[in-house]
Amino acid sequence: MKLLPRNLWRRLTRSLRARRTAPLPSSSARIPWWASLFTDAGRPIVAVLVMVMCAPGEHHLGVLAGWDTRLAWGMASVLAAYAGIAAVVASRRPKGAPGKTSAVVGAWLALGAAMAAQPISHLFVTGHWSAKPHAPAWLVIVVSCVPPLVLGHLLHLAATPVPAPSTSVDTEQETPVDEHADEEPATPAPAAPPAGGAPAPQQPPAAPPPVVYRDPRCAAIRPLYDGGTRPGTAAMRDALEGAGYGRVGDSTIRGVIRAEVEEHEPQLAAYPPALPAAHSA
Protein backbone atom coordinates (compact mmCIF):
# COMPACT_ATOMS: atom_id res chain seq x y z
CA MET A 1 0.00 0.00 0.00
CA LYS A 2 1.43 3.38 -1.03
CA LEU A 3 1.49 5.90 1.80
CA LEU A 4 2.73 8.78 -0.39
CA PRO A 5 0.78 10.76 -3.03
CA ARG A 6 0.96 9.41 -6.56
CA ASN A 7 3.03 12.29 -7.98
CA LEU A 8 5.58 12.15 -5.17
CA TRP A 9 5.79 8.36 -5.44
CA ARG A 10 6.53 8.64 -9.18
CA ARG A 11 9.28 11.20 -8.56
CA LEU A 12 10.94 9.00 -5.94
CA THR A 13 10.72 5.93 -8.19
CA ARG A 14 12.20 7.83 -11.15
CA SER A 15 15.01 9.19 -8.95
CA LEU A 16 15.92 5.74 -7.64
CA ARG A 17 15.84 4.27 -11.17
CA ALA A 18 18.16 7.01 -12.42
CA ARG A 19 20.59 6.38 -9.58
CA ARG A 20 20.80 2.68 -10.47
CA THR A 21 21.64 3.42 -14.11
CA ALA A 22 24.03 6.34 -13.51
CA PRO A 23 27.79 5.59 -13.27
CA LEU A 24 28.93 5.33 -9.67
CA PRO A 25 31.61 7.73 -8.40
CA SER A 26 34.61 6.65 -6.39
CA SER A 27 33.91 5.11 -2.99
CA SER A 28 35.30 8.16 -1.18
CA ALA A 29 32.85 10.54 -2.91
CA ARG A 30 29.85 8.17 -2.95
CA ILE A 31 26.81 9.20 -0.88
CA PRO A 32 24.56 6.45 0.55
CA TRP A 33 21.28 6.14 -1.31
CA TRP A 34 19.27 6.60 1.85
CA ALA A 35 21.06 9.88 2.59
CA SER A 36 20.27 11.16 -0.91
CA LEU A 37 16.67 10.04 -0.47
CA PHE A 38 16.40 12.08 2.72
CA THR A 39 17.73 15.12 0.84
CA ASP A 40 15.53 14.74 -2.26
CA ALA A 41 12.27 13.78 -0.57
CA GLY A 42 12.83 15.31 2.84
CA ARG A 43 12.82 18.96 1.80
CA PRO A 44 9.37 19.05 0.13
CA ILE A 45 7.85 16.83 2.83
CA VAL A 46 9.24 19.00 5.64
CA ALA A 47 8.05 22.16 3.86
CA VAL A 48 4.51 20.77 3.65
CA LEU A 49 4.57 19.65 7.28
CA VAL A 50 5.77 23.06 8.47
CA MET A 51 2.99 24.85 6.59
CA VAL A 52 0.41 22.41 8.00
CA MET A 53 1.69 22.90 11.55
CA CYS A 54 1.81 26.70 11.28
CA ALA A 55 -1.57 27.11 9.59
CA PRO A 56 -3.75 26.62 12.73
CA GLY A 57 -1.89 29.32 14.68
CA GLU A 58 -2.13 31.81 11.82
CA HIS A 59 -5.81 30.92 11.37
CA HIS A 60 -6.40 31.47 15.09
CA LEU A 61 -4.87 34.95 14.95
CA GLY A 62 -7.03 35.78 11.94
CA VAL A 63 -10.13 34.82 13.93
CA LEU A 64 -9.02 36.91 16.91
CA ALA A 65 -8.44 39.88 14.58
CA GLY A 66 -12.06 39.80 13.40
CA TRP A 67 -12.26 37.56 10.30
CA ASP A 68 -14.78 34.74 10.24
CA THR A 69 -13.64 31.14 10.56
CA ARG A 70 -13.47 30.39 6.82
CA LEU A 71 -11.89 33.64 5.68
CA ALA A 72 -9.24 33.47 8.44
CA TRP A 73 -7.58 30.54 6.64
CA GLY A 74 -6.39 33.10 4.12
CA MET A 75 -3.95 34.40 6.74
CA ALA A 76 -2.04 31.10 6.62
CA SER A 77 -1.97 31.16 2.81
CA VAL A 78 -0.83 34.79 2.72
CA LEU A 79 2.12 34.24 5.05
CA ALA A 80 3.20 31.00 3.34
CA ALA A 81 3.07 32.53 -0.16
CA TYR A 82 4.79 35.72 1.00
CA ALA A 83 7.68 33.80 2.59
CA GLY A 84 8.15 31.62 -0.51
CA ILE A 85 7.96 34.41 -3.10
CA ALA A 86 10.24 36.78 -1.19
CA ALA A 87 12.81 34.04 -0.56
CA VAL A 88 12.90 33.03 -4.26
CA VAL A 89 13.23 36.64 -5.46
CA ALA A 90 15.96 37.35 -2.89
CA SER A 91 17.99 34.33 -3.97
CA ARG A 92 17.61 34.75 -7.75
CA ARG A 93 18.25 38.47 -8.17
CA PRO A 94 21.95 39.36 -8.57
CA LYS A 95 23.73 41.43 -5.98
CA GLY A 96 23.10 45.14 -6.46
CA ALA A 97 20.07 44.62 -8.75
CA PRO A 98 16.94 46.72 -8.15
CA GLY A 99 14.67 45.05 -5.62
CA LYS A 100 17.39 42.79 -4.18
CA THR A 101 17.52 44.54 -0.79
CA SER A 102 13.74 44.84 -0.61
CA ALA A 103 13.33 41.12 -1.32
CA VAL A 104 15.85 40.17 1.37
CA VAL A 105 14.10 42.40 3.91
CA GLY A 106 10.73 40.95 2.89
CA ALA A 107 12.00 37.38 3.29
CA TRP A 108 13.17 38.13 6.82
CA LEU A 109 9.91 39.90 7.65
CA ALA A 110 7.88 36.94 6.35
CA LEU A 111 9.97 34.55 8.41
CA GLY A 112 9.61 36.74 11.50
CA ALA A 113 5.84 37.06 11.04
CA ALA A 114 5.42 33.29 10.65
CA MET A 115 7.58 32.65 13.72
CA ALA A 116 5.81 35.27 15.84
CA ALA A 117 2.35 33.97 14.94
CA GLN A 118 2.97 30.60 16.57
CA PRO A 119 3.99 31.63 20.13
CA ILE A 120 1.40 34.43 20.22
CA SER A 121 -1.39 32.04 19.24
CA HIS A 122 -0.16 29.40 21.68
CA LEU A 123 -0.09 31.93 24.53
CA PHE A 124 -3.79 32.54 23.95
CA VAL A 125 -4.64 28.86 23.51
CA THR A 126 -2.80 27.72 26.66
CA GLY A 127 -4.38 30.45 28.79
CA HIS A 128 -1.30 32.57 29.49
CA TRP A 129 -3.04 35.41 27.66
CA SER A 130 -6.77 35.96 27.48
CA ALA A 131 -8.90 37.26 24.60
CA LYS A 132 -12.00 37.72 26.77
CA PRO A 133 -14.12 39.75 26.60
CA HIS A 134 -12.27 40.78 23.43
CA ALA A 135 -8.85 40.42 21.84
CA PRO A 136 -6.19 43.07 22.64
CA ALA A 137 -6.28 46.11 20.40
CA TRP A 138 -2.62 45.80 19.39
CA LEU A 139 -3.21 42.25 18.16
CA VAL A 140 -6.23 43.28 16.08
CA ILE A 141 -4.31 46.19 14.49
CA VAL A 142 -1.14 44.24 13.68
CA VAL A 143 -2.87 41.17 12.24
CA SER A 144 -5.30 43.27 10.22
CA CYS A 145 -2.41 45.13 8.54
CA VAL A 146 -0.62 41.97 7.37
CA PRO A 147 -2.59 41.21 4.13
CA PRO A 148 -2.40 44.73 2.60
CA LEU A 149 1.28 45.04 3.49
CA VAL A 150 2.03 41.67 1.87
CA LEU A 151 0.10 42.63 -1.26
CA GLY A 152 1.90 45.97 -1.55
CA HIS A 153 5.34 44.42 -1.22
CA LEU A 154 4.62 41.64 -3.72
CA LEU A 155 3.42 44.22 -6.25
CA HIS A 156 6.60 46.21 -5.63
CA LEU A 157 8.75 43.14 -6.31
CA ALA A 158 6.78 42.35 -9.47
CA ALA A 159 7.09 45.92 -10.79
CA THR A 160 10.84 46.25 -10.10
CA PRO A 161 12.66 45.38 -13.36
CA VAL A 162 15.48 42.88 -13.46
CA PRO A 163 18.46 44.21 -15.48
CA ALA A 164 19.20 42.17 -18.59
CA PRO A 165 22.74 40.79 -18.89
CA SER A 166 25.08 42.89 -21.00
CA THR A 167 25.82 41.70 -24.53
CA SER A 168 29.50 42.38 -24.08
CA VAL A 169 29.65 40.05 -21.09
CA ASP A 170 28.00 37.24 -23.06
CA THR A 171 30.46 37.74 -25.88
CA GLU A 172 33.39 37.50 -23.53
CA GLN A 173 32.04 34.30 -21.99
CA GLU A 174 31.58 32.65 -25.38
CA THR A 175 35.05 33.58 -26.66
CA PRO A 176 37.17 30.40 -26.93
CA VAL A 177 40.32 30.28 -24.87
CA ASP A 178 43.56 30.21 -26.80
CA GLU A 179 45.70 27.38 -25.48
CA HIS A 180 48.88 29.11 -26.73
CA ALA A 181 48.10 32.49 -25.20
CA ASP A 182 50.87 32.14 -22.58
CA GLU A 183 53.53 31.42 -25.19
CA GLU A 184 55.73 34.35 -26.17
CA PRO A 185 54.98 35.36 -29.77
CA ALA A 186 57.81 35.15 -32.20
CA THR A 187 59.25 38.50 -33.23
CA PRO A 188 58.68 39.00 -36.97
CA ALA A 189 61.72 39.80 -39.06
CA PRO A 190 61.90 43.40 -40.30
CA ALA A 191 60.74 43.81 -43.87
CA ALA A 192 63.48 44.58 -46.37
CA PRO A 193 63.25 48.05 -47.95
CA PRO A 194 62.45 48.18 -51.65
CA ALA A 195 65.23 48.42 -54.21
CA GLY A 196 64.80 52.17 -54.77
CA GLY A 197 65.59 52.90 -51.11
CA ALA A 198 62.14 54.37 -50.30
CA PRO A 199 60.70 53.20 -46.98
CA ALA A 200 57.87 50.67 -47.14
CA PRO A 201 54.41 52.20 -46.61
CA GLN A 202 53.00 51.63 -43.16
CA GLN A 203 49.80 49.69 -42.81
CA PRO A 204 46.89 51.68 -41.32
CA PRO A 205 45.94 50.64 -37.79
CA ALA A 206 43.08 48.17 -37.49
CA ALA A 207 39.69 49.72 -36.84
CA PRO A 208 38.44 49.31 -33.28
CA PRO A 209 35.59 46.81 -32.83
CA PRO A 210 32.09 48.33 -32.97
CA VAL A 211 30.54 49.32 -29.67
CA VAL A 212 27.57 47.20 -28.58
CA TYR A 213 25.12 49.31 -26.58
CA ARG A 214 22.69 47.91 -24.06
CA ASP A 215 20.16 50.57 -25.13
CA PRO A 216 19.76 50.59 -28.97
CA ARG A 217 18.77 54.26 -28.86
CA CYS A 218 22.40 55.16 -28.19
CA ALA A 219 23.26 54.46 -31.83
CA ALA A 220 20.92 57.28 -32.92
CA ILE A 221 22.79 60.00 -31.01
CA ARG A 222 26.37 58.74 -31.41
CA PRO A 223 26.85 60.43 -34.86
CA LEU A 224 26.14 63.82 -33.23
CA TYR A 225 29.59 63.66 -31.60
CA ASP A 226 31.38 63.41 -34.97
CA GLY A 227 31.41 67.20 -35.28
CA GLY A 228 33.76 67.49 -32.28
CA THR A 229 31.17 68.93 -29.90
CA ARG A 230 29.01 67.46 -27.19
CA PRO A 231 25.39 67.53 -28.46
CA GLY A 232 22.67 69.24 -26.45
CA THR A 233 19.41 67.76 -25.27
CA ALA A 234 17.35 69.28 -28.07
CA ALA A 235 19.63 67.90 -30.80
CA MET A 236 19.56 64.43 -29.23
CA ARG A 237 15.76 64.59 -28.91
CA ASP A 238 15.45 65.46 -32.62
CA ALA A 239 17.79 62.61 -33.56
CA LEU A 240 15.77 60.11 -31.54
CA GLU A 241 12.50 61.27 -33.07
CA GLY A 242 14.03 61.10 -36.54
CA ALA A 243 15.13 57.52 -35.85
CA GLY A 244 11.55 56.55 -35.00
CA TYR A 245 11.84 56.34 -31.21
CA GLY A 246 9.14 58.92 -30.58
CA ARG A 247 9.13 61.44 -27.76
CA VAL A 248 11.80 60.68 -25.11
CA GLY A 249 12.06 62.54 -21.81
CA ASP A 250 15.00 64.88 -21.21
CA SER A 251 16.06 63.03 -18.05
CA THR A 252 16.19 59.75 -19.97
CA ILE A 253 18.17 61.35 -22.79
CA ARG A 254 20.81 62.83 -20.47
CA GLY A 255 20.88 60.28 -17.65
CA VAL A 256 20.46 57.01 -19.58
CA ILE A 257 21.18 57.29 -23.31
CA ARG A 258 23.96 59.90 -23.33
CA ALA A 259 25.43 58.42 -20.14
CA GLU A 260 25.82 55.00 -21.78
CA VAL A 261 27.43 56.47 -24.91
CA GLU A 262 30.00 58.35 -22.83
CA GLU A 263 30.49 55.31 -20.60
CA HIS A 264 31.81 53.35 -23.60
CA GLU A 265 33.83 56.33 -24.92
CA PRO A 266 34.87 58.53 -21.97
CA GLN A 267 36.69 61.02 -24.21
CA LEU A 268 33.34 62.20 -25.60
CA ALA A 269 32.36 63.70 -22.23
CA ALA A 270 35.24 66.19 -22.54
CA TYR A 271 33.98 67.65 -25.83
CA PRO A 272 32.91 71.30 -25.68
CA PRO A 273 29.12 71.75 -25.67
CA ALA A 274 27.51 72.51 -29.00
CA LEU A 275 26.11 75.99 -29.45
CA PRO A 276 22.37 76.37 -29.90
CA ALA A 277 21.11 76.66 -33.46
CA ALA A 278 20.38 80.39 -33.05
CA HIS A 279 24.04 81.18 -32.15
CA SER A 280 25.61 78.89 -34.70
CA ALA A 281 24.12 80.76 -37.67
C-alpha positions, -999 to +999 in steps of 0.1 A: +000+000+000+014+034-010+015+059+018+027+088-004+008+108-030+010+094-066+030+123-080+056+121-052+058+084-054+065+086-092+093+112-086+109+090-059+107+059-082+122+078-111+150+092-089+159+057-076+158+043-112+182+070-124+206+064-096+208+027-105+216+034-141+240+063-135+278+056-133+289+053-097+316+077-084+346+066-064+339+051-030+353+082-012+329+105-029+298+082-029+268+092-009+246+065+005+213+061-013+193+066+019+211+099+026+203+112-009+167+100-005+164+121+027+177+151+008+155+147-023+123+138-006+128+153+028+128+190+018+094+190+001+079+168+028+092+190+056+081+222+039+045+208+036+046+197+073+058+231+085+030+249+066+004+224+080+017+229+116+018+267+113-016+271+096-037+266+127-019+293+147-021+318+118-058+309+114-064+315+151-049+349+149-070+358+119-101+348+139-090+369+169-084+399+146-121+398+134-123+376+103-148+347+102-136+311+106-135+304+068-119+336+057-092+335+084-076+305+066-064+331+041-039+344+067-020+311+066-020+312+028-008+348+027+021+342+051+032+310+033+031+325-002+048+357+010+077+338+026+082+316-005+080+344-031+102+368-012+128+340-006+129+330-043+132+366-055+160+374-029+180+343-040+176+347-077+182+385-082+219+394-086+237+414-060+231+451-065+201+446-088+169+467-082+147+451-056+174+428-042+175+445-008+137+448-006+133+411-013+158+402+014+141+424+039+107+409+029+120+374+033+132+381+068+099+399+077+079+369+064+100+345+084+096+367+115+058+371+110+054+333+107+076+326+137+058+353+158+023+340+149+030+306+166+040+316+201+014+344+202-014+320+192-002+294+217-001+319+245-038+325+239-046+289+235-028+277+267-044+305+288-013+326+295-030+354+277-068+360+275-089+373+246-120+377+268-141+398+266-123+408+234-089+404+218-062+431+226-063+461+204-026+458+194-032+422+182-062+433+161-043+462+145-011+442+137-029+412+122-053+433+102-024+451+085-006+420+074-026+412+041-024+447+026+013+450+035+020+417+019+001+426-013+019+460-015+053+444-012+046+416-037+034+442-063+066+462-056+087+431-063+068+424-095+071+459-108+108+463-101+127+454-134+155+429-135+185+442-155+192+422-186+227+408-189+251+429-210+258+417-245+295+424-241+296+400-211+280+372-231+305+377-259+334+375-235+320+343-220+316+326-254+351+336-267+372+304-269+403+303-249+436+302-268+457+274-255+489+291-267+481+325-252+509+321-226+535+314-252+557+343-262+550+354-298+578+352-322+593+385-332+587+390-370+617+398-391+619+434-403+607+438-439+635+446-464+632+480-479+624+482-517+652+484-542+648+522-548+656+529-511+621+544-503+607+532-470+579+507-471+544+522-466+530+516-432+498+497-428+469+517-413+459+506-378+431+482-375+397+497-368+384+493-333+356+468-328+321+483-330+305+493-297+276+472-286+251+493-266+227+479-241+202+506-251+198+506-290+188+543-289+224+552-282+233+545-318+209+573-329+228+600-310+264+587-314+269+604-349+261+638-332+296+637-316+314+634-350+314+672-353+338+675-323+312+689-299+290+675-272+254+675-285+227+692-264+194+678-253+173+693-281+196+679-308+196+644-292+158+646-289+154+655-326+178+626-336+158+601-315+125+613-331+140+611-365+151+575-359+116+566-350+118+563-312+091+589-306+091+614-278+118+607-251+121+625-218+150+649-212+161+630-180+162+597-200+182+614-228+208+628-205+209+603-176+205+570-196+212+573-233+240+599-233+254+584-201+258+550-218+274+565-249+300+583-228+305+553-206+318+533-236+338+563-249+349+585-220+367+610-242+333+622-256+324+637-222+352+662-225+340+677-258+329+713-257+291+717-257+275+725-290+261+760-295+224+764-299+211+767-335+204+804-331+240+812-322+256+789-347+241+808-377 
